[in-house]
Amino acid sequence: MCFTDDKIVNTAEELKVASFFCSEDRGNTSLHKDVTFYSFPFPGLCVVTVVCILLFVVGIVGNIMTILIISKSRNMRTTTNLYLSSIALSDVLILLCMPLDLYKMWNFRPWRLGDMVCKLSQYVSEACTYSTVLHITALSMERYLAVCYPLQVKVIITRTKIKWLIVMLWAVALSSAGPVFVLVGVEFENGTDPAETGECKCTSYAVTSGLLNIMMWVSSLYFFVPVCCLSLLYSLIGKKLWRRRRRHRNRSNTQTVKMLGKCTPQRGWDYLH
């Protein structure tokens, strides 16, 4: 047991503070090696954990059911549903990484799962996020073509072409996330035991080499470019639907006027007789 100012350390926060003084200034005196370091206050961690568990269960069940229903039923294998099933697969992979994120929040130091698990979890999460963004953008483009060019879209868009497009989207996403293997890793403080101070975080090489800044730009492009595309496409779709509705309304008004024009003389003749 470690003492600070002749008082017994009996809370988690005081224990962390005491660990620093005991290891640096008290010679051979040290804290128990099982001390854990939380990344957030304990009550907040409990709330976040409950929410994440609910999201994990609902997300896994819902997305797996989506994949199974689309894969089992021939009638459900439309081009749109092919996108949705691929997005569901991406969501499942992201959700499978959620327990590791919770582990880091509860015990970010030391990281005991190894360097490869650290890198792989971040890579899967990043790649699947990119994949989802690309799929949503491609699906929006297809919806634009279906609304604005309904006759040509049947020739341009086929299930075979969409399958190959999905493969290409995954390839782009996986390639874009490749630098994550260099970007993150298990880092520890100099002059300390890696087994006690190791953290799964951004590497010092990524910071000094500028790789971190490059990946931040890539992530920003994956956000702003799709947002601009979606805004433009759905604006064009809305404009097209508005014109179509207005044209249909004018046509209905014209037909009504013609009908009234035919009926009015007949009604007048009937009235005179």
Number of C-alpha atoms within 10 A of each C-alpha: 8 17 14 14 6 7 8 13 17 8 8 14 13 12 21 17 12 19 19 13 17 19 13 12 10 12 9 9 15 17 17 11 10 8 15 16 17 18 14 12 11 12 9 10 16 13 10 14 17 11 11 17 15 11 14 19 11 11 18 20 12 13 20 15 14 18 18 11 14 17 15 10 9 9 8 13 16 14 17 15 16 20 21 20 21 21 23 21 19 22 20 19 17 21 20 16 16 17 14 16 16 16 14 20 18 19 17 20 20 23 22 17 12 13 17 12 15 21 20 16 19 23 21 20 20 19 23 22 20 23 27 22 19 21 20 16 19 20 20 20 15 19 18 21 19 16 15 16 11 12 11 11 16 11 8 10 14 12 13 9 12 19 15 11 15 19 13 13 19 21 13 15 21 18 11 19 23 14 16 22 17 14 21 23 24 22 18 20 11 8 6 10 11 16 13 17 16 21 25 23 18 17 19 13 13 19 12 10 10 10 17 21 13 13 17 11 12 14 16 11 12 18 14 11 13 17 14 11 15 19 13 12 19 15 13 15 19 14 13 15 14 12 12 12 12 12 12 12 12 12 12 12 12 12 12 12 12 11 11 12 11 11 11 11 11 11 10 10 9 9 8 6 5
